[in-house]
Amino acid sequence: MSVENYDQLAMFVLVARERSFTRAAAQLGMSQPALSRSMRQLEERLGVRLLARTTRSVSPTEAGEQLLRVISPRFEEIDTELAQLNAYRDKPAGRLRITAG
């Protein structure tokens, strides 16, 4: 699976949670049309509609809800693990050599 696939799945999670392309795009720092295009590409690649779109709202379809239930906790686990790596950044690590005369 390519990095693009993971990116699009993460975008899907955000759109489904926010129930808005506009709010999700703002959080991602991208345009709403680009986000919408990425979601269409994801749906085409998977061969199933994930989001029901109207002029005023967006919501996950039944397939989208199922996918959201499966992948959302996994993305949260990844975020948690990445946050825990910050503890290593702040601690000195490695071998300390002292040369004294």
C-alpha positions as protocol buffer text, in pm:
chain_id: "A"
residue {
  index: 1
  type: MET
  ca { x: 0 y: 0 z: 0 }
}
residue {
  index: 2
  type: SER
  ca { x: 135 y: 341 z: -93 }
}
residue {
  index: 3
  type: VAL
  ca { x: 177 y: 645 z: 127 }
}
residue {
  index: 4
  type: GLU
  ca { x: -97 y: 815 z: -74 }
}
residue {
  index: 5
  type: ASN
  ca { x: -341 y: 543 z: 40 }
}
residue {
  index: 6
  type: TYR
  ca { x: -262 y: 611 z: 405 }
}
residue {
  index: 7
  type: ASP
  ca { x: -293 y: 985 z: 352 }
}
residue {
  index: 8
  type: GLN
  ca { x: -631 y: 945 z: 186 }
}
residue {
  index: 9
  type: LEU
  ca { x: -754 y: 714 z: 463 }
}
residue {
  index: 10
  type: ALA
  ca { x: -644 y: 968 z: 725 }
}
residue {
  index: 11
  type: MET
  ca { x: -825 y: 1240 z: 528 }
}
residue {
  index: 12
  type: PHE
  ca { x: -1136 y: 1022 z: 515 }
}
residue {
  index: 13
  type: VAL
  ca { x: -1131 y: 981 z: 894 }
}
residue {
  index: 14
  type: LEU
  ca { x: -1114 y: 1358 z: 941 }
}
residue {
  index: 15
  type: VAL
  ca { x: -1392 y: 1431 z: 688 }
}
residue {
  index: 16
  type: ALA
  ca { x: -1615 y: 1166 z: 845 }
}
residue {
  index: 17
  type: ARG
  ca { x: -1556 y: 1300 z: 1196 }
}
residue {
  index: 18
  type: GLU
  ca { x: -1601 y: 1665 z: 1100 }
}
residue {
  index: 19
  type: ARG
  ca { x: -1888 y: 1590 z: 860 }
}
residue {
  index: 20
  type: SER
  ca { x: -1759 y: 1877 z: 653 }
}
residue {
  index: 21
  type: PHE
  ca { x: -1511 y: 1905 z: 367 }
}
residue {
  index: 22
  type: THR
  ca { x: -1455 y: 2272 z: 449 }
}
residue {
  index: 23
  type: ARG
  ca { x: -1361 y: 2216 z: 815 }
}
residue {
  index: 24
  type: ALA
  ca { x: -1151 y: 1908 z: 736 }
}
residue {
  index: 25
  type: ALA
  ca { x: -967 y: 2090 z: 455 }
}
residue {
  index: 26
  type: ALA
  ca { x: -891 y: 2383 z: 688 }
}
residue {
  index: 27
  type: GLN
  ca { x: -744 y: 2145 z: 948 }
}
residue {
  index: 28
  type: LEU
  ca { x: -537 y: 1973 z: 681 }
}
residue {
  index: 29
  type: GLY
  ca { x: -418 y: 2300 z: 528 }
}
residue {
  index: 30
  type: MET
  ca { x: -549 y: 2216 z: 184 }
}
residue {
  index: 31
  type: SER
  ca { x: -826 y: 2337 z: -43 }
}
residue {
  index: 32
  type: GLN
  ca { x: -1175 y: 2190 z: -22 }
}
residue {
  index: 33
  type: PRO
  ca { x: -1176 y: 2089 z: -391 }
}
residue {
  index: 34
  type: ALA
  ca { x: -843 y: 1905 z: -350 }
}
residue {
  index: 35
  type: LEU
  ca { x: -978 y: 1717 z: -48 }
}
residue {
  index: 36
  type: SER
  ca { x: -1299 y: 1630 z: -230 }
}
residue {
  index: 37
  type: ARG
  ca { x: -1096 y: 1505 z: -527 }
}
residue {
  index: 38
  type: SER
  ca { x: -885 y: 1284 z: -297 }
}
residue {
  index: 39
  type: MET
  ca { x: -1199 y: 1134 z: -144 }
}
residue {
  index: 40
  type: ARG
  ca { x: -1340 y: 1058 z: -490 }
}
residue {
  index: 41
  type: GLN
  ca { x: -1012 y: 889 z: -584 }
}
residue {
  index: 42
  type: LEU
  ca { x: -1023 y: 679 z: -267 }
}
residue {
  index: 43
  type: GLU
  ca { x: -1382 y: 576 z: -335 }
}
residue {
  index: 44
  type: GLU
  ca { x: -1297 y: 487 z: -696 }
}
residue {
  index: 45
  type: ARG
  ca { x: -997 y: 281 z: -591 }
}
residue {
  index: 46
  type: LEU
  ca { x: -1196 y: 94 z: -325 }
}
residue {
  index: 47
  type: GLY
  ca { x: -1497 y: 60 z: -555 }
}
residue {
  index: 48
  type: VAL
  ca { x: -1743 y: 170 z: -288 }
}
residue {
  index: 49
  type: ARG
  ca { x: -1902 y: 500 z: -189 }
}
residue {
  index: 50
  type: LEU
  ca { x: -1779 y: 609 z: 155 }
}
residue {
  index: 51
  type: LEU
  ca { x: -1938 y: 951 z: 189 }
}
residue {
  index: 52
  type: ALA
  ca { x: -2289 y: 1072 z: 118 }
}
residue {
  index: 53
  type: ARG
  ca { x: -2266 y: 1430 z: -4 }
}
residue {
  index: 54
  type: THR
  ca { x: -2535 y: 1695 z: -15 }
}
residue {
  index: 55
  type: THR
  ca { x: -2503 y: 2066 z: -79 }
}
residue {
  index: 56
  type: ARG
  ca { x: -2511 y: 2129 z: 296 }
}
residue {
  index: 57
  type: SER
  ca { x: -2349 y: 1828 z: 458 }
}
residue {
  index: 58
  type: VAL
  ca { x: -2141 y: 1517 z: 423 }
}
residue {
  index: 59
  type: SER
  ca { x: -2184 y: 1197 z: 619 }
}
residue {
  index: 60
  type: PRO
  ca { x: -2040 y: 847 z: 603 }
}
residue {
  index: 61
  type: THR
  ca { x: -2239 y: 583 z: 418 }
}
residue {
  index: 62
  type: GLU
  ca { x: -2290 y: 242 z: 579 }
}
residue {
  index: 63
  type: ALA
  ca { x: -1963 y: 126 z: 419 }
}
residue {
  index: 64
  type: GLY
  ca { x: -1796 y: 448 z: 535 }
}
residue {
  index: 65
  type: GLU
  ca { x: -1916 y: 395 z: 892 }
}
residue {
  index: 66
  type: GLN
  ca { x: -1775 y: 42 z: 890 }
}
residue {
  index: 67
  type: LEU
  ca { x: -1439 y: 159 z: 756 }
}
residue {
  index: 68
  type: LEU
  ca { x: -1433 y: 445 z: 1008 }
}
residue {
  index: 69
  type: ARG
  ca { x: -1494 y: 204 z: 1299 }
}
residue {
  index: 70
  type: VAL
  ca { x: -1205 y: -14 z: 1185 }
}
residue {
  index: 71
  type: ILE
  ca { x: -937 y: 240 z: 1093 }
}
residue {
  index: 72
  type: SER
  ca { x: -1007 y: 529 z: 1329 }
}
residue {
  index: 73
  type: PRO
  ca { x: -873 y: 355 z: 1642 }
}
residue {
  index: 74
  type: ARG
  ca { x: -563 y: 247 z: 1453 }
}
residue {
  index: 75
  type: PHE
  ca { x: -483 y: 602 z: 1346 }
}
residue {
  index: 76
  type: GLU
  ca { x: -533 y: 712 z: 1709 }
}
residue {
  index: 77
  type: GLU
  ca { x: -286 y: 442 z: 1821 }
}
residue {
  index: 78
  type: ILE
  ca { x: -31 y: 562 z: 1568 }
}
residue {
  index: 79
  type: ASP
  ca { x: -75 y: 924 z: 1684 }
}
residue {
  index: 80
  type: THR
  ca { x: -29 y: 816 z: 2047 }
}
residue {
  index: 81
  type: GLU
  ca { x: 287 y: 622 z: 1970 }
}
residue {
  index: 82
  type: LEU
  ca { x: 432 y: 911 z: 1771 }
}
residue {
  index: 83
  type: ALA
  ca { x: 359 y: 1148 z: 2059 }
}
residue {
  index: 84
  type: GLN
  ca { x: 539 y: 914 z: 2298 }
}
residue {
  index: 85
  type: LEU
  ca { x: 851 y: 934 z: 2080 }
}
residue {
  index: 86
  type: ASN
  ca { x: 887 y: 1296 z: 2192 }
}
residue {
  index: 87
  type: ALA
  ca { x: 1007 y: 1167 z: 2529 }
}
residue {
  index: 88
  type: TYR
  ca { x: 1315 y: 1025 z: 2357 }
}
residue {
  index: 89
  type: ARG
  ca { x: 1387 y: 1352 z: 2183 }
}
residue {
  index: 90
  type: ASP
  ca { x: 1411 y: 1538 z: 2514 }
}
residue {
  index: 91
  type: LYS
  ca { x: 1637 y: 1282 z: 2687 }
}
residue {
  index: 92
  type: PRO
  ca { x: 2007 y: 1256 z: 2630 }
}
residue {
  index: 93
  type: ALA
  ca { x: 2091 y: 921 z: 2476 }
}
residue {
  index: 94
  type: GLY
  ca { x: 2398 y: 739 z: 2359 }
}
residue {
  index: 95
  type: ARG
  ca { x: 2746 y: 684 z: 2486 }
}
residue {
  index: 96
  type: LEU
  ca { x: 2932 y: 958 z: 2668 }
}
residue {
  index: 97
  type: ARG
  ca { x: 3310 y: 951 z: 2637 }
}
residue {
  index: 98
  type: ILE
  ca { x: 3533 y: 1149 z: 2864 }
}
residue {
  index: 99
  type: THR
  ca { x: 3901 y: 1183 z: 2795 }
}
residue {
  index: 100
  type: ALA
  ca { x: 4100 y: 1314 z: 3089 }
}
residue {
  index: 101
  type: GLY
  ca { x: 4466 y: 1378 z: 3128 }
}
